């Protein structure tokens, strides 16, 4: 039994972006299917009253999403459910999502039984996954990724009974970083758990990047926790000492207006560029042309973007104590600063600008380390974990 291919049902809600449903989950699913496993995805699509007026981008994506698709060979089902935001999540958890997905899951299971269910994100999808796995009478694995844990299990927070039940009840729990697992592990007892980092799609990374000197890049959502403002303030502080330095901020979000105003106030319009949201391939192109990538974000469970920057040859600045801390080793394959600390980012940028020879060796080490985090490796470790879950579940059933 240990060698036979597995049939896996993956549950992850539809993301409000241009990915098939969730970019990093899709990359993992493709790698699992490449190993011979039969993986099917259910990606429930949340809708809400007046969505077109309140969240036009979400409404556009929902309208464009079919009920079923085959993407890169992966069968994906998109049932609709009523999503009522934070209020609905507090009231129903994943109940409405599970109700929407249950019929599809049950029909697929009757046609060809699943070995296990793999849900992503603890709060809503994890809770929905428990309903479905219990109905199908199969074990369930759960991967936690970041805000789904930090929002409820962070320091000084007491998880809700529903999220505690989900964390305790799943047959196996995977976390993308040691930091995330440390937040949930105390509630798991002797439950099976493991750290399995995300991968990077090396096929899209430039094999011969040309990292132009003193070109700084931030790429991410422009919201407070990503700390683009700290990167901008650090750049403004050192710009007078490095006339050739340039900063590109790629992304969109609530902080964009404030960042644009600060650029104008500082007289940096010729040296700081805000591009808005860009497709992934354009961001990777910018990485290959940049000297430094900086994102000193808070509440970052892992951050695939750091791996992409390292693989693209950037000197990569991440946050100490966040998920990427387990990958970036300060001064060895990247630089670490306290999250959101503009002065520390400034010092790190000066360190990168002033020691190009030392940074060359750091880049080479970073690139080699990042390229080892493949989705093939992730899929192999995930498969091993699946089999541990199945073995333990079979032992309990005897």
N, C-alpha and C positions, 0 to 999 in steps of 0.2 A: 504493500500500500504506500510505503514511503516514497516510491519512485513514480507513482502514477501522476499524470497531470491532474490538477485540481480545478473544480468549477467554483468560481467566486462571484458573489454579488457585491458590487461596490455601490455605496450610497453617499452622495455628496450633493448639496443643493447647487443649483445653477448660479454661477457667479455673474455679477453685472459687468462683464467686460467682453472682449472679443475672442476669448478662449472658447474651446468646444464646450466646456462646462466649468473646468478649473484646470489651469495649465499644468500645475505640478502633479495633480492627481492623474491627469491624462498621460503625462510622461511616464509615470509609474505603471499605469495600466498597460501601456504599449510595451513596456519592458517585460512585464509579467506575461503578456501574451506571446512575446518573442521567445520566452522560455517554455512555451507549449501549453500554458494554462488557459482555460476557457473563462474569460472575465467579461462580465456584463455590467453595465453602469446604469443606475437609475439616478437621474439628476432632477429632482423636483424643482419646478419653477414657481416662485412666489409671486402672487398677484394681490393687489389690494384696491379698494375703492378709490376712484379719482387718481389712479396711478399716473395716467398721462399728464395730469396737471402737477401732481406733487413730485413725481420722480420720472421725468420724461425719458431719461436714458434707460432706466429699468423697463419702462413701458415699451420702448422701441425694441430692446433686446427680447423681451417676452413675446412680442408680436412676431419677431423674426425667427423664433425658436420653434422648430417643428415638434410634433408629438413623438417622433421616433427618427433616428438617423444612424448611419453607420459611418464612423469617423476613424480613418486610418485602420479600418478593419474592426473597430470596437463598436458593438451594438450599444446604443445609448437611448434610453427612454426618458421623456420629459413630461411627467404628469404635472398638472397645475394644482396648486393649493392656495388657500387664503392665508396670506402673510400679513400680520397686523403689527409688524415692527416689534419694538421692545415690549410693549404691552401684551401683544399676543404671545410672545415667547414666555413671558412670566406666567401667563394664564395657562397656556396649553403645552409649553415645551415643544417637543417634536410631534405631538399628537396629530395635528392637522397634516403635517408632512407625511407621517406614517400612513394615515388614512388614504391619502392620495396615491401613495406608492404601493400599498398593500396588494391591491388587485393584480397589478403587473407582476409583482414579486411572486405571488402565489401561483399565477398562471405559468410563469417561466419555471418555477420549481416543480410543478406537476409534470411539465413537459420533459424536463431533465433536471433532477435534483441538484441543488447547490451543496457544496461541502461546508461552506461558511460564508458569513456576511462580513464585509469590511467597510465600516463607516469612517468618515473623516469629519473632524470637528466634534468636540465633546457635547456642546450645549444642545443645539436643536437636532442635528443629524445623529449624534450619538444616542439621544433619547428616542428618536424615531427608529433607529436601528434596533434597539432593544425590543420594541413592539414587533417589528417584522421578524427578527431572528427567533423570538419566542413562538410566534405563530407558525413559522416554518420548521421549528424544532431543530435548528442548527446553531452551532457556536458562533460567537461574534467577536471580531477583533476591531479595535478602535485606534485611530491615529489622532493625536492631538498636535496642533500646529503652532499655537501662539496665543492670540487674543482670546480664543475659546477657553483657554486655561487661565491666563493672567487676569481676565475680567472677573473670574469667580474664585480662583484659588491663589491669587497674588497675596503678597505680604499684607497682613492686617485685614484680610477679608475672610469671611466665613462662607463656604460654598452653600448654595441652597440645597435643601433635601433632595430635590430632583437631580441636581448635578452630582451630589454625593452618591446617590443610588446608581447613576450611570457609571461613575468612576469605579464603583465597587463591583457592579454586576457584570461588566463585560468580561468575557473569557480571557482576553489578552489585550494589553494596552501598549501601544507603541508611541514614542515621543520623538520628535525630530531633533531634540537637543537634550542634554543632561539637565539643563536648567528647568525645562518644562517637566521632565519626569520627576525631578526633585519636588515640585509643587504638588504633584498628584500622588506620588508613591506612598506617603503616610496614610492615605485613605484606602489603599489597596490591600492591606494585610499581606497575605502570602500570594496574592494574585499575580499571575504571570505578566511581566512587563519587560520592555527593552527600549534602548535608544537606537533608532535607525534613521540616520540623517538623510535629508533629501539629496537629490543628485543635480547634476547640471547637464544640459543637453549640449554635449561637445560638438555635435554636428553643425551647430549654428555659431560656434565661437571661431573668430578669425584665427587661422593657423599661423599667421605671421603678422601680428599687430605692429603698427607703427605708432608708438606712444609718444606724441609730441610733448616736448618739455613744458612743464608748468601749466598744463591744461588740466583743470579740475572739473570733475563731473559729479553731480548729485542726480540720482535717478530713483524716483519713488513717488508715492502719493503725497501731495502737498497738504498734509494734515499735521497737527501739532506733534504727535508722537514720533514722526519721522525726523524732525529737527532740521529741516532745510534752513531755517532761520539762523541756526548756529553756524552752519557752513557759510552762509552769506556774511554774517558778522565777522567770522574769522578771515574771510577773503578781503573784506573791506579794510580790516585792521592791518593786513600785510601788503595790500596792493601797491602802496607807495614805494615799497622796497623792491618790488619785482615788476617792473613796467611791462614785461612780456607775459605776465600771468593772465589767464582768462578763466572764467567760471561759466559752466553751462548747468542749468537746472532744468531737468527733464521730468515732467509730471504735471498733474493738475489736481485741484482740490481747493478746500476752503481757505488755505493760507496764501493762495496765489496773489490775490490783490494786495495783501500786506507786504509780500516780498517785492512786488513790482514797485510799490511806493518807496520802500527802503532803497531799492536800486536807484531810483530817481533822486531821492534825498542825498544819497552818497555820491552822486555824479558818476555813477558806474555804468551808465547805459551802453557805453561803447565796449565795456569789458565783461559785462555779465549778461548772459542770454537766457531767457526763459522760453523754452520751446513749446510748452504745453505737453499733453500726453502723446507719446510716440509708440508706434508698434515695436514689438520686442526686437525685431531685426535691426531697426534703426538705433535702438538703445545699444545693442551689441556693437554696432558700427562705431558709435560714439565712444564706447569703452575702448575699442581697439585704437582710437585716435587720442585718447586721454592719458595723461601722466598719472593722475591721482583720482581715485574714486573715494568719496567721503559721504557717509551716512551714519551719523552718531545717534541712531534712533533709540527710543525707549520701547519696552514691551515687545521686543523682537524675538519671536520664538526660534527662528533660525535665520532666514533671509537668503534665498537662493541668489538674489542679486549680488551679494558679496562674492559668492563662488564664481558667478559669471564675470565679475570685474577682475578677480584674481586670475581666472583662466585667460582673460583678455590682456593680461600683462600690466594691469594697473597696480600701483601702490595703493592698497586698500585700507581705509580707515574705518574701523567698526567700533562698537561700544563695549567697554569692559563690563562684565557681569550679565550680558545679554546672551542669547542663544549662540551667536557666532563666536563668542569667547572660547568655545570648545574647538574651533577650527583655526582662527587667527591667533598666532603666537606673537606677542608684541616684539617688534624689532627683528623677528626671524622670518616671517612670511607675510607680515602686515603690521599695522599700527593700531593700538587700542587706546581709546580715550573714555572718560566718563560720559555717559549719555547726555546729550544736549549741552555740553560744556564748550562754549565758543572759544574760550582762551586755550583750552587743551587742543581743540581742532587747529587753531592757529599755530600752536607749537608743533603739532604733527605735520602740518603743511610745510612749515619752515624746515623741519627735519628732512622732509622728502625733497624739497627744492635744493637744499644746501649740500646734500651728499649723494649726487647722482651715481657715483661708482658703487657706493654701499647699497643704494637702492636697486641697482641692477641685479646684484646677487639676491636681494630680497624678492624682486619680481620673479626671478627664475624659480626660486623655491616655492613662491606662492602659486605660480602657474602649474608646476608639477603637482603640488598638493591638491589644488582645485580640480585638476583633470582626473584625479583618482576618485573623485566623488561622482561616479557615473550612475545613471539610472539602472544600468545592468547590475552594478554592485548592490544598489538599493533593492532591486527586484530579487536578487539572490538571498539577501538577508531577510526580506519580507517573506519569501517562500519558506525559509527555514523557520521563521516565527509562526507562520500558518500551521506548519506541521507539528510544532510544539503545542499549539492550541488544540489541534485535532487529537493529538496523542493524549493530552491531559483530559480532554472532554470525553474521549473513549474510555479512559480509565475510571472516570467518575460514573459513567453509564453502566459499568459492569456490576 
